[in-house]
Amino acid sequence: MHEIPFGEILKKLRELNAHRVLIQTPEGLKREAQELADFIEENGIEAIISGDINYGACDPADTEAKRLGCDVLTHIGHSYMTLHLEVPTIFVPAFAKVDVVPALEKNLEEIRKLGKRIALVTTAQHIHQLERAKEFLENNGFDVLVGKGDSRVSWPGQVLGCNFSAAKVDAEGVLFIGAGYFHPIGVAMAVKKPTLAINPYSSDAIWMEGEAEKLVRKRWAQIAKAMDAQRFGVITSTKKGQLRLSEAKRIVKLLRERGKYARLLAMNHISYQALEGFEFDAYVVVACPRVPIDDYENWRKPVLTPREVEILLGLRGDYEFDEILGAERKEDEPLGISLHS
């Protein structure tokens, strides 16, 4: 289902004179990681597979690779994010082996409901076909805008679960190409414009406004549950790309200024089970925005984002999706594997 260029990876490892490599991958690519490890060892390089859950390019296992004595980390499934890395790291986007155009062709009439001037976005898995999709849409009468995005993304038109900067252009609506709900719901909430998600595997087309409204209602319910809370645990992440210490300290300060008890916590893997022993009435996750949104049903106490705390304290009226934004991106990554250290 995904293109993983074993030969290119091996060539890069040999250029680096690697003797031992750590392979890191998200859940959906574990089998490919095992196949890559077998291939690398057949070619004379020791391979170790990271068994930990990987949450994205924000969560590289470079520290673990260094601790294991690995010369290189091979990170599969995500593109490079501007971070300080402790060992040379090969980023392998793992492009999906699916043609996106048939799904667009099938849903042309739905896409027309977005308007003539549309923004086009996708994830790293389909970014290699974005220009082809743009050309198809332009040939069918659309003005297609592909936003540059900021330094947390690698290419124009790419969105992350925590960053929708590439969707913020002067368009009537946004077309998202990809599977799953979280990215397009985040787009719809971030841009507040009609957003249509087209799944290139199933050819399904889903309008996101209704889904976004459902999610916002659930988030308002979390805010309401926290209204009487007096003691807050404010959690920052120790993962490189999720470490938002300044923002976490700002939230602690806001809460304390308004008479609340607030204590700063640091965690690597954030889960409610690890917090059960503390005496807090509510939590604020100042890390990956997906944690309080995806997992809130597993928390016995209210769990909020920084923007939701501002609503709770009367500092903000409208709901706003929590994003981790970067600086201006100087240049795009190569469309394929890339090496950073």
N, C-alpha and C positions, 0 to 999 in steps of 0.2 A: 504493500500500500504506500510505502514511502521510499524515496530515492536516498540511499546512503552510499556514497562513493567510497567503498572500501579501499580501492586502489589509490585514490587521492589522499586519503587519510594515512595510509602506509607510507606513501612518498613523503608526506610532511613529517611523519615520525622519524623517518630515516634522515631527513635533512637536519632534524634537531638532535640526531644521534641518541635517540631515546632507547633506554634499556628496559624501563618499566613504565606502564601507562595506566592511569585510572580512567575508566569509562563511566560516564554519568548520563542518565537518561530519565525522561518522565515515564509514568506507568505504561502508557500505550506503546512504548518502544523497547520493552524489556527483552523481548525475543531477539530483536535486531542487535541489541547490545551484546547478547550472548554470542550471536553469530559473528559479530565484529571481533569479540575477544578471541574466539577460536581462530579466526583468520589472522589476527595479529600474531598470536603465539605460533601458528604454523610458519610464520615468516620471521621467527627468531626474536620477538619482543615479548617480554612478560606483560600480561594483562590482568588487571583487577577490575571487577565490576562493582560500582557503588550500589548497595542494596537499599539505600535511604530513599525516601520519597523526595522527588525533585519538583519544585514549584515554579521553575522558569529560569530565565537567564539571570534573574535577580538572586538566584540561589546556587552559585557555582560551588563545586566541591574542591576548590583549589587548595584551601587550608588542609583538608583531609588528604589530598594528593601529596602535598609536601610532607605531611606527617607519616605517610606510608612509604616515603622514599621514592615517589614517582617523579620522573623527569617531566611528564606532560599530563595534562588533563584533557580528555576528549569529551566534550559536552554536546550531546546529541539532542536535536529537537527544538533548539532555540537559536536565535541570532545574538550577536554580541551586544551587550549593554555596557556603557562606559563605567568600568569599575577597576579598582586596583586589584590585580591578580598576583598571587604568590608563586605560581608556576606558569610556564607557557601553556596556553589553553587553545585548543582547536575547537571552534564552534562549527557545528554541522546542522544546518537548518532542517534537514529531512523533509524535502519537498514532497507533497502528496502526488501520487500517480493517478490523477483524475483530471479530465478535461472539463474546465468550468463553463465553456461556451454553450454546450447543449442545455444546461440548466438555465442559463440566461435566455437562450432562444425560446425555451418552453414558457418562460415567465415574462416575456416582453410586455404584455398588456398590463401586468401588475407593476412592472418597473415604470411604465409611463405614468402611473398615478403619483409617482414621486415628483413629477414635473419634468421640464426639459433640461434644466441645469442641475446636475446631480453630483454628489461627492461619491467616490469609490474607495472602499477600504477593505482590507482583508488581514489575515494573520500570516505569520512566517511560512506556514505550510503551503500557501497558495500564492505567495508574493511573486513567484517566478512566472505566473500567468496573468499578472495584473495588467501589463501592457497589452496583451492579447485581448483581455476582457474590455479594456478601454477602447481599443480599436473597433471591436464588434459593436459596442454601444454607440460609438460615434458614427459608424456606418448606418446605424438605425435612427439617426437624428438627434442624439443626445449631446449636450455640452457636458463633458465629463471633467471633473476637477479631482486631482489627486494631491492631497495636502502633503507638505514636506514632513511634518511631525518634528519632534524635538530630539534631543540627544539620547533619550531612553529607547528609541526605536532605531532600526538600522537602515530602513528604506522608506521612501515616500509611499503613503497609502497603508502603512503597517500600523495596526493597533494592538495594544496589549490589554490584559485584564485590568490594568491600573493606569493606562495612559491612552487617551483618545485624541491626542493633539492633531493627528493627521486628518481627523474628520471635521475639524473646526475651520471650514472654509465657507465662502459665500455661495452656498448652494441652497436649492429649494428643499432637498431631501437627501438622505444618505442610503447608498446601497452597500450592504455588507455581504461578502462572499465567504462562506465557511460553515462549518458544523458547530452545533452547540448554541446555547442561549446567552451565556454570560457576556461575551464580547459585544454582540449587537444590542443587548439591553443596556450595557454600559454606554455604548455609542448614543442610543436614543436619549438616555438620561443626561449625558454630557452636552449634547448639542441642542436638545429640545426641539428637534425637527422630525418630520416623518422619517422612519427608518425601516427599510425592508431587508430582511435576511434571506439569502438564497443558499440552500445547502447543495453543493455540487455533487454530493454522493447520491442523494435521494431526489434532487430537483424540487424539493419542497420550498415554498416561499411563505414566510411568516412576517406579518407586520408586528413591530416591536412596541408600539405605543401602549397597547393593552397589557402586554407583559410587564412593561416598565411601570405602569400604574399599579399593577398588583404588587410589584416589589416595593414601590414607594409606600403603599398602604401598610405593608408588613414592617417597613422601617419606622414609620410613624408610630406603630404599635409598640416597637421597642423603645422609642423615645418616651412614650407615655408611661411604660412600665418603670422607667428610670426617674420619673418626676419626683418621687419621694426619697430617692437615694441620697445618702449623706456621705458615704464612704466609697471612693472610686479607686480602682486599680487601673493605672494607665500603662499600657503594655507597649514597649518598643521591641523591635526585632533585632537580633544580632546577625541576621543574614545580610550579606554585603549590600544587596540591591534593595533591601527593605528597611535599612537602618535609618530611621527618621527621628534622631534624638532631639534635635532642635524643636521639631514640631511637638514631640511628646512633652518636652519641658514647657512649651507654651501652653499646652492643654492643662498640665498640672497647675501652672500659674493662674490660668483663668478660673479653674475650679476653686483654688484656695482663696482667690480674691473675692469669691462669692460665698465664702463661709463653708465650703465643702472640705472634707478630708480627702486628700489625694496623695497617692504614693506611686512612684515610678517603678515599674517592673521591667526586666529584660528577659526575653525568652528566645530560643532558637525555633523550636517547633511549638506553635501556640495552640493549646487545646484546653478546654475547660477542666478536664480531668486532672491536669497538673496544677490547677488553681484551687481545688476544692478545700484545701486546708486554710486558705486565707479568709479574713473577715472583711470582705468588701460587699457592698450592696449592688454594685454595677461595675462594669469594665469598659474601658475605651481601648480599642486596638489601633495603635498608630504604627501600622506595618502594612502588610498586603491588604488592600480593601476587600479582598474576597473572603478573608477570614470571618469577619462579623456578619457578612451577607450570606455566604454559602453555608456556614456552620451554626448559625444562631439557634437553630432548633435543638442543638446538642448542649446548649448552655442553660443552666438552671436560673441564671441571673441575667439581667439585661446586658447586652453587649453593643456598644456604639462605635461609630467612626468619629474622627475629629469634627467633621462638618455637623454631625448629628448632636454633638456636645454643644456646639454653638447655638443650635436651635433650642436645645434643652435650657440653656442659660439666657435665652431671649436675645442673643446677639445676631441671629439670622432668622429670616422669615421663610424664605423659599427653600425647598429641599434641593440639595446639590450633592451629586455623586462625588465620593472621595477619589482623587487621582494623585498619583505620584508623578510630578512633572519634572522635566529636565531643562537643560539649557539649550541654546541653539546648536544644532548638529552641524559640524564643519563639513563633513563629507559622508557619502553613503558607503556602506559595506559592499564588498564584491558579492555578486549574486551566486553564492555557493559557500564552500568552506572558507573560514578565515582564521588566522592565527593572531592571538593577542597575548601579551605577557606584562 
